[in-house]
Amino acid sequence: MEPIQCLLCDTYTAVGESGFDTLTINCPVCKRYILTGSGEATISHWPSDRRRWVSGRTRRHWTSTKRPLRITSDYLDGVVGPELQGVPDKQNALLLDIADSSEFPGDVVHVSSSAACVVDATTATELRYHISCLRERGLLIDSDGPSVVSARGWEYLELLHNPVHGNRSDFFVAMSFRDELAEAWRQGIEPGAREAGYVAKRVDSDPHNGKIDDRIIAGIRSSFGVIADATTQNVGAYFEAGFAMGLGRPLVWTVRVDDIKNLHFDTRQFVHIVWSDPADLKNKLATHLLAIFGKGPILQ
């Protein structure tokens, strides 16, 4: 294997291994990922800042799963912006990355400016800000030198993976029950969550004769997070997503590609998994859940 230039971050110290219509790349910045022929043809025309959005995704995916992200042209169609936008999500991702780079508790980790992709940062200044915040929060040991995850930081990460409230394996699904989305549920969301180690549940997943509103509220409260599909702009799905946000539950937005233009103004600012068909939804959802939350309990 010969050193090559990484197509995502432009480093020249990456190492590639060719396969049938694929290139497996080991990069010190992006970590390990698989680039297909169609993915290479697509991303080779992208500007550097857009390619770095993918760099952050590959690194977070490897950190969380120890599995290489497979980059195809279909996958790249869904990359319409940075994956992380909220400050808490960025700082969680950075803390996870530093912990993963630690060989043992108390290990000293040197965070270089190249790690800016971990938090989808546009400048090294933003990366330094997030490191400073983690120290102020007591999640990193307070010092001006290299980063060391504190005892409180390890406890925080444990709670992040195993929250006190909500079943760690369950994602409540908020979506329209229209016939046109039946396959999106059966062949997209349900198997996609399962592939990542989670159980996707809708309000109709279990037999019941109680009031449906109560079932919805209870289902969200008892779940780790919520997957909200905004396709057809179902008002119930928006309500359930808002309730989940109010509880502080992780929220994953999805939308069919032909309905992006109709997203509500108040929610279009959030990152959405944009899908074209149930198979595409399954693959993109599984990849997203693994990258953001790691392997679910049913795979551990």
N, C-alpha and C positions, 0 to 999 in steps of 0.2 A: 504494500500500500504506500502510495506516494503522497507527500504533502500537497494540498491544493488550496485554492482560495474558496472560503465558504461563500456560498451564493446568498446567504442571508445577512451576515454581518461583515463580510469582506475581509475577515482575518485570513492570513496566508498560512496559518499553522494547522488548519484542519486536515484531516486524513480521510480519504474516500475509498470505498470498496464497491466495485461495480457488480451488478447482478443483472438479471434479465429485465431490461427496461427500468432499472432502478439504480440509484446511487445511495449507499449508506454512508453518512458523513458523521465523523466524530470531531466535534469542534469544542475548543475550550470555553467558548462563549455560549453557543447555542446548545451544547451537549450533543446527544446522539439523535439523528433523525433520518428518515428515508425519503428521498426525493424521486418521484417517478418521472418518466420522460415528459408526460403532459404537464406535470408541475414545474419542471425545469423550463419548459418552453414558455410557460405563463409568467413565471416570476423573473425570468431573465430580462423582461422589459419593464419591470417595476422600478421606481425610484428607491433610493437607499432607505428613506424614512419609512416607506411602506413595507419594504422587506424586513425591517427591524421589528415591525409588529408581529411578523411570523417568527422571528428570532426569539422574542419573548415567549411566545406560545410553545415553541419546541423546548425551550429550557424549563419552563414551568411543568410541562407535560412529563419530561424525563425526571425532574425532581420529585414529582408526586407519584409516579407509577413505575419508574425504571424501565419504561417501554418507549421505544422510539416513535415519535409522531410520524405518520405516513402522510406526506404532502402530495396531493394530486391537484389537477386543475379544478376539479369539483370542490375540493376543500378550500382552495384559494378564492373561489367565487364567494364564499361566505365571510372572507376577511375584508370587511368594509371599514375597519377602524381599529384602534387599540382595544384589546380585550378587557383590560382593567381601566376603569375610569374613576371609581371612588377611592378616596384616600385610605379608608380602612382595608379595602381589598388589596391595594398596592403594598401596604405595610405588612399585611398578613403574608403575601407572596414573598416579600423580601426576608421576613423572619424565617419562613419555611426554607428558603434558599440557603440562608446562613446556617441554619440547623443541619440541613442536608450536607453542607460542606464541612461540618464539624466532625472530626474522626471520633471524638468522645466529648462528653460534657466538660466544659471548661476549655476546650480547644480554641486557639486563636485563629480567626479567619480574616484574611486580608481581602476586603471588598474593593475591587478595582472599578474604574469608571466604566469598563465594559459591561459590568453587571447592571447598568441602567436599563437594559432590555427586560430585566426581571420585573420591573415595575412599569414597563411601557413608558419610561421617562424620555423626554426629548433632550434633556441636558443633564450633565453630571451634577449640576446644582440641585436639581430635583432629587436625585439619588441621595445626595448628602443630607438634604432636608429630611427624607424618610428615615435615614439612619439616626439623625439627631432626635427625631420624634420617638423612635423605638427606645433610645436611651432615656429620654425624659419620662417615658411610660414605664421604665424599669424592666423592659423586656430584653434589653442588652445591658451589659455592665457599663456603667458610666465612665468613659475614659476618652481621651482624644486620639487614641491609637486604634489598633485593629479591633474588630468586633468579636465579642464573646457573648453567647446566649446566657442570660442570667437564670437563676433557679426559677424566678417568676416567669421568665420567658418559656422555659420548658413546660411549666404548669399551664401556661396560656395555650401552648400548642396542643397539649393533651386535651384541654377542654374544647379546642377548635375542632379536633377530630372526634371527640366523644362528648357532645354537648349535654348539659344537665337536662335540658328540656327537649322533648321530641325524640322519637325513635330514630337512631342514627342511620338505619337502613332505608327509611321511607321518604319518598318524595310525593307530596300530594300534587295531582295534576289538575290545573284549571284550564278548561278549553270548551269550545262549542261542541255540542253533541250532534251536530248536523251529520247527515249520512256521508257527505263529501269528505268528512274528516275521520270517518270510522277507521280507514286503513292507516291514517297517520297515527292513530292511537295503537292499533293492534300490531302494525308492522314497523312503526317508527319509535314512538315514545316508550312503550312498554319494554320491547326487547333492547332498545338503546340504553335505558337505565339499567336493565339486568346485566348487560354486557360490561357495564362499569362497576357492577357490584351493588346496585341499589334496587329497591322495589318501587315501581311507579304505581300509584293508586288513585283512582278516580272515585267520586262519590258513589258511583254505581258498581264499584269493584266487589263489594260485599252485600249480600241480601239484607234488606232491612225494611221496616214498616214505620219508621219514625219520620219526623219532620225533616225535610231535606236540608233546610237552612242550618239546623242544628248539626246535622251530619257533616256539612261542609266545614263549619267552624271547628267542630271537634277534630275533623280530619287534618285540618291545617295545624291546629294546636299540637296534635300528637305526632306530627311529621318533622323530620329534620329540616326540610326545605320544600319549596314549591316550584314546579315547572308550569309556567303560564304561556299557553299558545295564544297569540293575539289574532290569529287568522280568523277572518269574518268579523273581527271587532266585537266579540261577544262581551256584553257589559258585565255579565256574571264573572267572566274570567278576570276582567279589570278589577272588580270588587274584591275577589279572592286574592289577587296579587297585592292589592293595597292593604288588606288585612294582614297578609304574611309580612309585608314590610313593616307594618306597625308593631308586629311581634318580634321583629328583628330576625326573622327566618331568612336564610339564603334564598334568593329568587333567581330563577333561570328563565329568560324570555326566549320564545321561539316565534317565528312567523313564516308563512309560506311566501316565496319570492314575489308572487304576483300581487300580494296584499301589503307590501312594505309601504307603498304610497299612502295607504289609508290609516297607518298607525296614529294613535291619538297623540296630540302635541305634547302632553305631559309625560308620555312614556317613551317616545321615539328617541330620547336622549340616551336611553340605556342600550347596552349591547344586546343584540338579538341574534340567536342562531337562525340564519336564513336558510330555508330548505326548499328543495324543488319537488321531491317525491318522498314517500315513506322510507325508502332505503337510504336516501341522502340524510333524512332527519335522524334515523337510527345511528348512522355512523358519526354524524356531527355531534349529536347529543352525548354519545358514549365518550367521544374524545374530549368534549368540554367538561363533563363531570369528572373524568379522570384527571384532567389538567388542573381543575380548580379545587376539587375536594379529595382527590386521591382515590384509591381503590375502596369501594364500599364494603361493608361487613360481610356480604354474602360471597365475596371473593377472598376474604382473609382467613 
